[in-house]
Amino acid sequence: MENKLFQENNPKRQKLIRPLEETPEPAPAPKAFVETAGRVTAAPEVLKMSMVDVKNYIKDLPQLRACLLTALQLELSTIPPYLCALYTIKDGSSQQAAALVRSVAVEEMLHMVLVANILNAITDPKTIKEGELLFDVKNIIPNYPTPLPGNIVPKMPPGKPAFTVNLRKFSREAIDGFCTIERPSDPDESLTNPTAFDGIGQFYQAIRWGLKHMNEKAIREGNKNGIFTGDPKRQVTPEHYYGSGGKILKVENYEDAESAIEEIVGQGEGIDGTIAANEVMFGEGIEYAHYFKFQEIACGRMYSANDTNFQMPVKSIPTGKHFDVSWSSVFNMKENPKMKDYENNPPLLEKAKGFNRTYVQLLNNINRAVSGNPELLIEGITVMYDLKYKALELLNIPLGNGECAGPTFEYVDLL
Protein backbone atom coordinates (compact mmCIF):
# COMPACT_ATOMS: atom_id res chain seq x y z
CA MET A 1 0.00 0.00 0.00
CA GLU A 2 1.29 3.42 -0.91
CA ASN A 3 2.41 5.37 2.12
CA LYS A 4 0.73 8.76 1.82
CA LEU A 5 2.63 10.24 4.74
CA PHE A 6 5.79 10.92 2.73
CA GLN A 7 6.52 13.63 0.21
CA GLU A 8 6.35 12.55 -3.41
CA ASN A 9 9.59 14.32 -4.28
CA ASN A 10 11.27 13.35 -1.02
CA PRO A 11 10.11 9.81 -0.16
CA LYS A 12 12.10 9.50 3.08
CA ARG A 13 10.69 12.73 4.50
CA GLN A 14 7.62 12.78 6.69
CA LYS A 15 4.62 14.40 5.17
CA LEU A 16 2.77 16.84 5.42
CA ILE A 17 -0.34 18.80 4.81
CA ARG A 18 -3.71 17.55 3.69
CA PRO A 19 -5.18 18.26 0.25
CA LEU A 20 -7.21 21.43 0.00
CA GLU A 21 -10.93 20.70 0.04
CA GLU A 22 -13.06 22.17 -2.69
CA THR A 23 -14.58 25.45 -1.63
CA PRO A 24 -16.80 28.04 -3.30
CA GLU A 25 -15.07 31.09 -4.69
CA PRO A 26 -14.92 33.70 -1.92
CA ALA A 27 -17.18 36.72 -2.28
CA PRO A 28 -15.52 39.78 -3.84
CA ALA A 29 -13.99 42.11 -1.28
CA PRO A 30 -12.30 45.51 -1.43
CA LYS A 31 -8.67 45.22 -2.41
CA ALA A 32 -6.40 45.13 0.61
CA PHE A 33 -3.32 46.04 -1.42
CA VAL A 34 -2.35 48.62 -4.00
CA GLU A 35 -0.36 47.47 -6.99
CA THR A 36 1.52 50.07 -9.00
CA ALA A 37 2.84 49.03 -12.40
CA GLY A 38 2.39 45.42 -11.41
CA ARG A 39 4.52 45.72 -8.28
CA VAL A 40 3.51 45.52 -4.62
CA THR A 41 4.45 48.28 -2.22
CA ALA A 42 4.97 46.65 1.19
CA ALA A 43 3.61 48.43 4.25
CA PRO A 44 3.05 47.35 7.88
CA GLU A 45 -0.73 47.43 7.51
CA VAL A 46 -0.56 45.11 4.52
CA LEU A 47 -0.43 41.99 6.64
CA LYS A 48 -3.24 42.76 9.07
CA MET A 49 -5.80 39.98 9.22
CA SER A 50 -8.86 40.81 7.13
CA MET A 51 -10.93 37.75 8.08
CA VAL A 52 -10.71 34.99 10.65
CA ASP A 53 -11.25 32.45 7.87
CA VAL A 54 -7.85 31.23 6.65
CA LYS A 55 -9.40 30.09 3.35
CA ASN A 56 -10.46 33.60 2.38
CA TYR A 57 -7.65 35.63 3.92
CA ILE A 58 -5.95 36.48 0.62
CA LYS A 59 -8.20 38.70 -1.50
CA ASP A 60 -6.15 39.52 -4.59
CA LEU A 61 -2.89 38.91 -6.43
CA PRO A 62 -0.98 41.85 -4.88
CA GLN A 63 -1.80 40.52 -1.40
CA LEU A 64 -0.66 37.05 -2.44
CA ARG A 65 2.67 38.45 -3.62
CA ALA A 66 3.05 40.44 -0.41
CA CYS A 67 2.39 37.32 1.67
CA LEU A 68 5.06 35.43 -0.26
CA LEU A 69 7.53 38.25 0.41
CA THR A 70 6.63 37.91 4.08
CA ALA A 71 7.16 34.14 3.82
CA LEU A 72 10.70 34.89 2.61
CA GLN A 73 11.31 36.98 5.72
CA LEU A 74 9.68 34.31 7.88
CA GLU A 75 12.06 31.63 6.65
CA LEU A 76 15.02 33.97 7.05
CA SER A 77 14.02 34.94 10.60
CA THR A 78 14.65 31.39 11.84
CA ILE A 79 18.10 30.90 10.28
CA PRO A 80 20.18 33.15 12.62
CA PRO A 81 18.72 31.61 15.82
CA TYR A 82 19.43 28.12 14.52
CA LEU A 83 22.96 29.11 13.51
CA CYS A 84 23.62 30.69 16.92
CA ALA A 85 22.62 27.43 18.60
CA LEU A 86 24.85 25.50 16.20
CA TYR A 87 27.87 27.78 16.47
CA THR A 88 27.81 27.80 20.28
CA ILE A 89 28.10 24.01 20.59
CA LYS A 90 31.76 23.36 21.34
CA ASP A 91 33.70 20.95 19.11
CA GLY A 92 33.28 17.32 20.09
CA SER A 93 30.16 17.99 22.17
CA SER A 94 26.52 17.17 21.40
CA GLN A 95 27.45 15.89 17.96
CA GLN A 96 24.06 14.38 17.12
CA ALA A 97 22.27 17.53 18.27
CA ALA A 98 24.63 19.68 16.19
CA ALA A 99 23.96 17.56 13.11
CA LEU A 100 20.20 17.92 13.61
CA VAL A 101 20.35 21.72 14.06
CA ARG A 102 22.67 22.05 11.04
CA SER A 103 20.26 20.09 8.83
CA VAL A 104 17.38 22.36 9.86
CA ALA A 105 19.33 25.56 9.14
CA VAL A 106 20.29 24.30 5.67
CA GLU A 107 16.67 23.42 4.92
CA GLU A 108 15.44 26.88 5.97
CA MET A 109 17.66 28.28 3.22
CA LEU A 110 16.11 25.78 0.84
CA HIS A 111 12.68 27.06 1.91
CA MET A 112 13.70 30.63 1.08
CA VAL A 113 14.54 29.55 -2.44
CA LEU A 114 11.30 27.58 -2.82
CA VAL A 115 9.27 30.62 -1.75
CA ALA A 116 11.25 32.73 -4.22
CA ASN A 117 10.45 30.26 -7.01
CA ILE A 118 6.72 30.56 -6.25
CA LEU A 119 6.92 34.35 -6.14
CA ASN A 120 8.84 34.52 -9.41
CA ALA A 121 6.36 32.12 -11.02
CA ILE A 122 3.43 34.49 -10.40
CA THR A 123 5.28 37.71 -11.29
CA ASP A 124 4.77 38.99 -14.84
CA PRO A 125 8.22 39.67 -16.38
CA LYS A 126 6.86 42.87 -17.94
CA THR A 127 6.53 44.35 -14.43
CA ILE A 128 10.20 43.73 -13.57
CA LYS A 129 12.70 46.47 -14.31
CA GLU A 130 16.07 45.47 -15.74
CA GLY A 131 18.39 44.43 -12.93
CA GLU A 132 15.62 44.54 -10.30
CA LEU A 133 16.14 42.17 -7.37
CA LEU A 134 13.41 40.07 -5.81
CA PHE A 135 13.69 41.49 -2.29
CA ASP A 136 15.36 44.26 -0.30
CA VAL A 137 18.11 42.73 1.84
CA LYS A 138 18.29 45.69 4.23
CA ASN A 139 14.58 45.55 5.07
CA ILE A 140 14.20 41.77 5.18
CA ILE A 141 16.71 41.24 8.01
CA PRO A 142 14.83 40.95 11.34
CA ASN A 143 15.78 42.89 14.46
CA TYR A 144 16.15 40.37 17.30
CA PRO A 145 14.29 39.70 19.51
CA THR A 146 11.49 39.66 16.99
CA PRO A 147 7.96 38.29 16.66
CA LEU A 148 7.48 35.83 13.85
CA PRO A 149 6.76 37.74 10.62
CA GLY A 150 3.32 37.46 9.06
CA ASN A 151 1.28 38.09 12.19
CA ILE A 152 2.08 34.59 13.40
CA VAL A 153 1.50 34.45 17.16
CA PRO A 154 1.99 30.93 18.58
CA LYS A 155 -0.21 29.90 21.48
CA MET A 156 1.62 30.23 24.80
CA PRO A 157 0.81 28.76 28.23
CA PRO A 158 -1.22 31.01 30.57
CA GLY A 159 0.94 33.66 32.19
CA LYS A 160 3.71 33.39 29.60
CA PRO A 161 4.66 36.49 27.56
CA ALA A 162 4.01 36.69 23.83
CA PHE A 163 6.45 34.57 21.84
CA THR A 164 9.55 36.16 20.33
CA VAL A 165 12.43 34.73 18.30
CA ASN A 166 15.78 35.24 20.02
CA LEU A 167 19.48 34.79 19.32
CA ARG A 168 20.60 32.42 22.09
CA LYS A 169 23.31 29.91 22.85
CA PHE A 170 22.48 26.21 22.56
CA SER A 171 20.28 25.60 25.60
CA ARG A 172 17.02 24.04 26.69
CA GLU A 173 15.43 27.46 26.43
CA ALA A 174 16.60 27.83 22.84
CA ILE A 175 15.34 24.37 21.84
CA ASP A 176 11.98 25.05 23.52
CA GLY A 177 11.74 28.19 21.39
CA PHE A 178 12.56 26.24 18.25
CA CYS A 179 9.83 23.71 19.08
CA THR A 180 7.37 26.58 19.45
CA ILE A 181 8.36 27.97 16.05
CA GLU A 182 7.91 24.61 14.32
CA ARG A 183 5.01 23.24 16.40
CA PRO A 184 2.42 21.40 14.26
CA SER A 185 -1.15 22.65 14.28
CA ASP A 186 -4.34 22.11 12.34
CA PRO A 187 -4.02 24.61 9.49
CA ASP A 188 -7.81 24.90 9.10
CA GLU A 189 -8.51 25.32 12.81
CA SER A 190 -10.34 28.46 13.89
CA LEU A 191 -7.89 31.13 14.92
CA THR A 192 -7.41 31.78 18.62
CA ASN A 193 -6.71 35.42 17.89
CA PRO A 194 -8.83 37.01 15.13
CA THR A 195 -5.92 39.30 14.19
CA ALA A 196 -3.17 36.67 13.97
CA PHE A 197 -2.27 33.18 12.77
CA ASP A 198 -1.65 30.55 15.46
CA GLY A 199 1.26 28.98 13.61
CA ILE A 200 3.37 28.83 10.47
CA GLY A 201 1.16 26.08 9.06
CA GLN A 202 -1.90 28.34 9.12
CA PHE A 203 0.03 31.13 7.39
CA TYR A 204 1.10 28.81 4.58
CA GLN A 205 -2.42 27.40 4.44
CA ALA A 206 -3.67 30.92 3.69
CA ILE A 207 -1.08 31.14 0.89
CA ARG A 208 -2.19 27.76 -0.49
CA TRP A 209 -5.81 28.91 -0.65
CA GLY A 210 -4.71 32.23 -2.12
CA LEU A 211 -2.81 30.49 -4.89
CA LYS A 212 -5.79 28.24 -5.62
CA HIS A 213 -8.40 31.02 -5.63
CA MET A 214 -6.34 33.52 -7.64
CA ASN A 215 -5.28 30.90 -10.19
CA GLU A 216 -8.84 29.64 -10.73
CA LYS A 217 -10.09 33.22 -11.07
CA ALA A 218 -7.42 34.03 -13.68
CA ILE A 219 -8.30 30.90 -15.68
CA ARG A 220 -11.99 31.80 -15.62
CA GLU A 221 -11.05 35.22 -16.97
CA GLY A 222 -9.36 33.61 -19.96
CA ASN A 223 -5.72 33.36 -18.88
CA LYS A 224 -4.85 29.79 -19.83
CA ASN A 225 -1.77 29.78 -17.60
CA GLY A 226 -3.69 31.28 -14.70
CA ILE A 227 -1.45 33.46 -12.53
CA PHE A 228 1.67 31.51 -13.49
CA THR A 229 3.11 33.88 -16.08
CA GLY A 230 6.62 34.28 -14.62
CA ASP A 231 9.94 34.13 -16.41
CA PRO A 232 11.34 30.55 -16.28
CA LYS A 233 14.87 32.00 -16.29
CA ARG A 234 14.27 33.31 -12.75
CA GLN A 235 13.67 29.78 -11.44
CA VAL A 236 16.31 28.07 -9.32
CA THR A 237 16.36 24.40 -10.32
CA PRO A 238 17.87 21.25 -8.74
CA GLU A 239 21.17 21.56 -10.61
CA HIS A 240 21.78 24.89 -8.89
CA TYR A 241 21.36 23.61 -5.34
CA TYR A 242 21.96 20.54 -3.25
CA GLY A 243 21.01 20.18 0.39
CA SER A 244 20.30 17.32 2.77
CA GLY A 245 16.72 16.19 3.18
CA GLY A 246 15.14 18.12 0.34
CA LYS A 247 15.53 19.57 -3.09
CA ILE A 248 14.63 22.60 -5.16
CA LEU A 249 11.41 22.38 -7.15
CA LYS A 250 10.97 24.43 -10.30
CA VAL A 251 7.59 26.19 -10.21
CA GLU A 252 5.74 26.65 -13.50
CA ASN A 253 2.11 26.00 -12.55
CA TYR A 254 -0.27 25.63 -9.62
CA GLU A 255 0.61 21.97 -9.04
CA ASP A 256 4.31 22.86 -8.79
CA ALA A 257 3.53 25.64 -6.31
CA GLU A 258 1.46 23.26 -4.18
CA SER A 259 4.35 20.76 -4.17
CA ALA A 260 6.80 23.50 -3.14
CA ILE A 261 4.63 24.50 -0.17
CA GLU A 262 4.24 20.82 0.69
CA GLU A 263 8.03 20.58 0.83
CA ILE A 264 8.32 23.68 3.03
CA VAL A 265 5.61 22.78 5.53
CA GLY A 266 6.42 19.08 5.49
CA GLN A 267 10.03 19.76 6.41
CA GLY A 268 9.10 22.28 9.06
CA GLU A 269 5.99 21.39 11.01
CA GLY A 270 5.39 18.00 9.43
CA ILE A 271 2.07 16.27 9.94
CA ASP A 272 -0.58 18.60 11.29
CA GLY A 273 -1.77 18.20 14.85
CA THR A 274 -4.99 16.35 14.14
CA ILE A 275 -3.86 13.37 12.05
CA ALA A 276 -3.75 9.94 13.69
CA ALA A 277 -1.76 7.65 11.44
CA ASN A 278 -1.60 3.88 11.18
CA GLU A 279 1.27 4.01 8.72
CA VAL A 280 4.97 4.17 9.51
CA MET A 281 5.91 7.71 10.53
CA PHE A 282 9.24 7.04 12.19
CA GLY A 283 12.04 4.55 11.84
CA GLU A 284 15.58 4.04 10.61
CA GLY A 285 16.49 6.05 7.52
CA ILE A 286 13.42 8.31 7.66
CA GLU A 287 13.92 12.09 7.69
CA TYR A 288 11.76 13.88 10.25
CA ALA A 289 10.24 17.33 10.13
CA HIS A 290 12.01 20.07 12.08
CA TYR A 291 9.64 19.92 15.03
CA PHE A 292 10.46 16.27 15.61
CA LYS A 293 14.21 16.86 15.26
CA PHE A 294 14.05 19.48 17.99
CA GLN A 295 11.97 17.11 20.12
CA GLU A 296 14.74 14.53 19.78
CA ILE A 297 17.29 17.07 21.02
CA ALA A 298 15.07 18.13 23.92
CA CYS A 299 14.69 14.50 25.03
CA GLY A 300 18.15 13.25 24.06
CA ARG A 301 16.55 10.33 22.25
CA MET A 302 15.80 9.31 18.69
CA TYR A 303 12.31 8.40 17.57
CA SER A 304 11.58 4.71 17.12
CA ALA A 305 9.32 3.15 14.52
CA ASN A 306 6.32 2.81 16.85
CA ASP A 307 6.34 6.28 18.36
CA THR A 308 3.15 8.36 18.05
CA ASN A 309 1.52 6.28 15.33
CA PHE A 310 -1.88 6.92 16.88
CA GLN A 311 -1.13 10.15 18.74
CA MET A 312 -1.22 13.82 17.91
CA PRO A 313 2.35 14.69 16.86
CA VAL A 314 2.49 17.63 19.25
CA LYS A 315 2.19 15.14 22.12
CA SER A 316 4.85 12.83 20.74
CA ILE A 317 7.81 11.78 22.89
CA PRO A 318 10.74 9.89 21.32
CA THR A 319 11.49 6.56 22.99
CA GLY A 320 14.33 5.28 20.82
CA LYS A 321 18.12 5.25 21.09
CA HIS A 322 19.66 7.69 23.59
CA PHE A 323 22.31 10.20 22.49
CA ASP A 324 24.40 12.60 24.54
CA VAL A 325 23.35 16.24 24.79
CA SER A 326 25.56 18.56 26.83
CA TRP A 327 23.88 21.80 27.86
CA SER A 328 27.07 23.03 29.52
CA SER A 329 29.73 22.44 26.86
CA VAL A 330 28.74 25.59 24.99
CA PHE A 331 29.98 29.12 24.48
CA ASN A 332 28.10 31.34 26.95
CA MET A 333 27.01 33.81 24.28
CA LYS A 334 25.31 37.02 25.30
CA GLU A 335 21.62 36.82 24.39
CA ASN A 336 20.47 38.97 21.45
CA PRO A 337 23.80 40.79 21.03
CA LYS A 338 23.96 44.08 19.10
CA MET A 339 26.83 45.92 17.48
CA LYS A 340 26.08 48.85 19.82
CA ASP A 341 26.98 46.54 22.74
CA TYR A 342 30.53 46.47 21.40
CA GLU A 343 31.02 50.20 20.81
CA ASN A 344 33.46 50.53 23.72
CA ASN A 345 35.65 47.79 22.25
CA PRO A 346 36.65 48.89 18.72
CA PRO A 347 38.48 45.65 17.76
CA LEU A 348 35.45 43.59 18.84
CA LEU A 349 33.08 45.96 17.05
CA GLU A 350 35.09 45.55 13.86
CA LYS A 351 34.88 41.75 14.12
CA ALA A 352 31.10 42.01 14.58
CA LYS A 353 30.89 44.24 11.51
CA GLY A 354 33.03 41.76 9.60
CA PHE A 355 30.63 38.94 10.46
CA ASN A 356 27.66 41.03 9.40
CA ARG A 357 29.31 42.00 6.12
CA THR A 358 29.69 38.29 5.37
CA TYR A 359 26.06 37.69 6.35
CA VAL A 360 24.85 40.48 4.07
CA GLN A 361 27.07 39.08 1.32
CA LEU A 362 25.34 35.70 1.73
CA LEU A 363 21.88 37.27 1.48
CA ASN A 364 22.95 39.36 -1.52
CA ASN A 365 24.15 36.17 -3.16
CA ILE A 366 20.81 34.44 -2.56
CA ASN A 367 18.96 37.54 -3.77
CA ARG A 368 20.91 37.71 -7.03
CA ALA A 369 20.46 33.96 -7.53
CA VAL A 370 16.66 34.12 -7.23
CA SER A 371 16.57 37.26 -9.39
CA GLY A 372 17.68 35.62 -12.60
CA ASN A 373 21.19 34.30 -11.83
CA PRO A 374 20.56 30.88 -10.28
CA GLU A 375 24.10 29.70 -11.01
CA LEU A 376 25.33 32.08 -8.28
CA LEU A 377 23.66 30.04 -5.53
CA ILE A 378 26.56 27.61 -5.31
CA GLU A 379 28.82 30.47 -4.22
CA GLY A 380 26.85 30.67 -0.98
CA ILE A 381 28.48 27.45 0.25
CA THR A 382 31.87 29.14 0.56
CA VAL A 383 30.30 32.16 2.24
CA MET A 384 28.60 29.89 4.80
CA TYR A 385 31.95 28.45 5.86
CA ASP A 386 33.38 31.97 6.22
CA LEU A 387 30.35 32.96 8.30
CA LYS A 388 31.04 30.13 10.76
CA TYR A 389 34.71 31.05 11.20
CA LYS A 390 33.86 34.69 11.86
CA ALA A 391 31.21 33.64 14.39
CA LEU A 392 33.73 31.48 16.24
CA GLU A 393 36.13 34.42 16.44
CA LEU A 394 33.42 36.41 18.24
CA LEU A 395 32.47 33.53 20.53
CA ASN A 396 36.07 33.27 21.75
CA ILE A 397 36.06 36.88 22.99
CA PRO A 398 35.01 37.23 26.67
CA LEU A 399 32.89 40.21 27.71
CA GLY A 400 34.12 40.24 31.32
CA ASN A 401 30.85 39.20 32.96
CA GLY A 402 31.01 35.47 32.37
CA GLU A 403 29.51 35.86 28.90
CA CYS A 404 31.17 35.98 25.51
CA ALA A 405 30.49 37.97 22.39
CA GLY A 406 28.42 36.55 19.58
CA PRO A 407 27.18 37.22 16.05
CA THR A 408 24.51 39.92 15.81
CA PHE A 409 23.07 39.23 12.32
CA GLU A 410 22.50 42.92 11.58
CA TYR A 411 22.59 44.83 8.32
CA VAL A 412 25.75 46.71 7.38
CA ASP A 413 26.58 48.45 4.14
CA LEU A 414 29.18 46.68 2.00
CA LEU A 415 32.10 48.84 0.88
Buried (B, 14 or more C-beta within 10 A) or exposed (E): EEEEBBBEBBEEBBBBBBEBEEEEEBEEEEEBBEBEEBBBEBEEEBBEBBBEBBBBBBBBBBBBBBBBBBBBBBBBBBBBBBBBBBBBBBEEBBBBBBBBBBBBBBBBBBBBBBBBBBBBBBBEBEBBEEEEBBBEBEEBBBEBBBBBBBBBBBEEEEEEEEBEBBBBBBBEEBBEBBBBBBBBBBBBBEBEEEEBBBBBBBBBBBBBBBBBBBBBBBBEEEEEBBBBBBBEEBBBBEEBBBBEBBBBBBBBBBEBBBBBBBBBBBBBBBBBBBBEBEEBBBBEEBBBBBBBBBBBBBBBBBBBEEBBBEEBBBEBEBBBEEBEBBBEBBBBBBBBBBBEBBEEBEEBBEBBBBBBBBBBBBBBBBBBBBBBBBEBBBBBEEBBEBBBEBBBBBBEBEBEEEBBBBBBBBBBEEE
